[in-house]
Amino acid sequence: MVHQAAIDPLYSLSGLAVGLLVGLTGVGGGSLMTPLLVVLFGVHPAVAVGTDLLYAAATKSVGTAVHGFSGTVDWRLVRRLAAGSVPATAATVAVLDLLGGIGSAHGGAASGLISFVLGLAVLMTAVLLLSRPWLLRAIGPRLGADGPRNAAALTVLTGAVLGVLVSLSSVGAGALGTTVLFLLYPRMATARIVGSDIAHAVPLTLLAGFGHWMLGSVDWHLLLSLLTGSIPGIVIGSLIAVRVPDGLIRPALACVLLLVGSRLVF
């Protein structure tokens, strides 16, 4: 789906708002942007997911460059995740193609599956926002100070799960990915886990986004408008993050995601 090249200020303003929240909370843009497009603007879920995947690929490429320059990317970890996510993403896009109905008719089994998984992924993100500190304290000690012995295999499996989830919803790479990596690699510095997760998200979202583009579910006009607002929003949010109480922002954001996710599912 391709429209005229003009930038829509309303979408750019939405991109700015989401960029601010991402900069403030570190929550992936997909869990915020995709539901916003579907619920408030009435964008078809398949188009919202496909467009947001390329949106994420563009924004996280910048983040990867920054983390790579700072030395906070563990490329071995990225390769393990990609070993699971790349084939899983390709398989998921192939299944969507077989189900049909995304690009032209905006209907069919594929669209229904995307809508349902999107709602579940948003709800999962909200739950993780609220429970991740408790989850890490409760499960972490049981896995040992060095993490599980089969961490490499579990990392590949995590990548595969993310490949399916992100391809269907554009949500989950940040909230789910980082939570699992914290459990699997407890000795790894937080900056390296975050940087590695962001670096892995680039090939994941790029491949999934390309697949959605081939299926006809990417709106390039919408993508350009969102990027115009979100890039300065992320910069501003990151700069003021230290001045905003995280204990207030995250619960409020989680409540919003719970409401939106419930609406998408039910």
N, C-alpha and C positions, 0 to 999 in steps of 0.2 A: 504494500500500500504506500503510494508516494503522493504527496500533496505539493502545493506551491511552496517556494522557498522562504516565504515570509515567516518571521518569528512571531508566535502568538504570545503577547505579554502575559496573559493569564497563566499559561503553562510555564512561562519563565518565572513568574512569581511563585508558583508552586514548587518549581525546582529550587528556587532560592530558599524557601521555607524548609524543604527537605534537606538541602545542603547544610543549613544551619543546625538542624537536629542531628544530622550525621556527624558534623564536626563537634557538637556538644557531647554526644553520647557514644559515638563509635559504632552505633547500630547500622548494619548494612542498609543501603538505600532501597533495596528491593522490598524489604519488609515495610517500608514507609511509602515509597513511590507507587508501586504497583497497586496496592489497595486504594490509594488516593485516586488514581486514574480510573479505577473500576467503579468505586462507590460514589465519588463526587462528580466526576466528569462523564460517567457513562461509557468509557472506552471499553470495547469488547475485551474480556479477559485474555484471550489469545494474543491480541494486538498489544495490550498492556505488558504482558510478560515478554513477548518478543522484542519490543522496543526497549524495555528496561534492561534486558540482557546486554544489548549493545551499549546502552547508557552506562551500565556497570563496568563493562570492558574498557570504555574510554576513561572513566574517572579512576578506576583502579590501576590503570596503566601508569597514571601520574603518581599514584601512591606507591606503586612498585618501584618506580625510578627513584623516589625519595628514600625508600627503605633500602634499596639496593646500594645507593650511594653511601648510606649510613652504616652499611654492613649488618643490617638487622633482618636478613633473609637467609634461612637455612635451605639451600637449594636441594639438598638430599631429601629433606622433608617435603619440599614442593614436588619433587619427582615421584615420591611414594604416593602422594595424594593424586597426582595426575595419572599414575598408572592405573588407578581405579576409576577416576572420574571421566577420563577421555573416552574409553570404550563404553562406559555406562551412558554418557551423554549421547554418543553416536547411536547407540541402541535405542535410547528413549526417543530421539528425533525420528528414527526409522519407524518406531511404533506409532508415533503421532501421524506420520505420513500415511501409514497403512489405515489408521482410523479415519483420516480425511476430515474435511469440513472446516479447516482453520481459516484458510486465506480467502476463499470466495464466498461461501455461504454463511460463514460465521455460525456454524451449528455443528451438529453431529456429536459423536462420542468423544472425539478429541477435545472439543471445547468444554463439554461437561466435565471431563476428567481434569482439565486445567483449572476450571473454576473451583472444583472441590479441593484439589491439592493445594491451591493458593490459599484458601481459607484455613486449611489445617496447618500450613506452614506459618501463616501469620499468628495463629493461636500458639503454636509451638514457640515462636520467637518471644511472644509475650510472657509465656510461662518461664522460659529460660532467663529473661530479663529479671524476673522477680525471684527466681530460685537458684540462679547459678552460684552465688556465694555459698549457700547452704549445701548445694549439690557437690561442690568441690570439697567442702569440709567433710561431708558424709562419706563420699566414695573414695576420695583421694588417698586417705591413709590405708584403705584396704588393698590398693594397688601397689603399695610400697613406695619408698622414697625415690626409686629410680623408674617407677612405672612398671607396667606388665612386661613379661619377657617377650611376648609376641607382639610388641608394639608396632613393628614394621608391617606385619600382616594386617593388624587392626587399622593401621593408617591407610593402607590400600583399600580396605573395606569401607572405611569412612569416606574416602574419595568417591567410591562407587555410589554410596548412598547420596552424597552431595550431588553427584552427576545427575541422578534421576530427579532428585528433589528440585534442584535449581533449573533443570531443563523444563520442568513442568510448571514451576511457579516463580522463578527468579529470586526466590527467598530461601534462606537457610545457610548459605555459605559462611556468613559472619557469625551468627548466633550459635548455630549447631557446630560448625567447624572449629571455632576457637574453644568452645567448651570441651569438646572431645580431645583436642590437642593438649589442653591444660592437664587433662587426666592422664593422657598417654605419655607426656613428656614433662613431668613436674619439675625437673631441674632446669628446664630451658627458660631463659629470660622471657618475660612477657612481651617485650618489644620484638623478639625474634619469632615468637608464636604469631603475633599479630601481623608482622611483616611477611612471614611465610604464608599465612592464610590469604593475605591480600594478593601476593604474587601468584598463588595457585588459582585465585579467582579469575585472573586475566585469561588464561587459555580456556578455562571452564566456561566462562560467560561468552567469550568470543566464539567458541565452537557452537555452543547452544544458540547464541544469537544468530550466527550464520545459518544454522539449521532452520530457525524460525523465519529468517529472511527468505530462504528457498521455499518455505511453505506459504509465504505471502503474508506473514503476520508481523511485519515491522513497518511503522509509520515514521518515515525519515523527517518529515516536518515537525512532528511531535518530539522526536529525539533531539533535533537541533534546538528547539525552544527550551526543552528541559535543561540541556547542557549550558545554555546561555545564562540561566539563573543559578544552577546548582554549583558550578565551579566557584564563583565568588562566595556563594553561601557556605561551602565547605571551608574555605579559607577563613572567613569571618568567624564561623562557629569554632574552629580549632583555636583561634587566637583568644576568644573569650571564655573557652571551656573552663579554665582554672578559676574563673570568677563566679561560676554558676554551680550551686550545690548539686552534685550528682545524685545524692539521696532523694532529691525532690524531682528531678527530671525523669529518671528512669522509671519509677513507679507510675508517674503520670502517663508516660509514653506507653508503658505496658498495658495500662487500663484502656487506652485508646485502641491499641492493637487487639485487645480482647473483644472489644465491641465490634470492631471492623471484621475481625476474623469470624466471629459468631454470625454476623450478617451474611458473609460470603458462604459459609457452610450451611446455615439453616435458612 
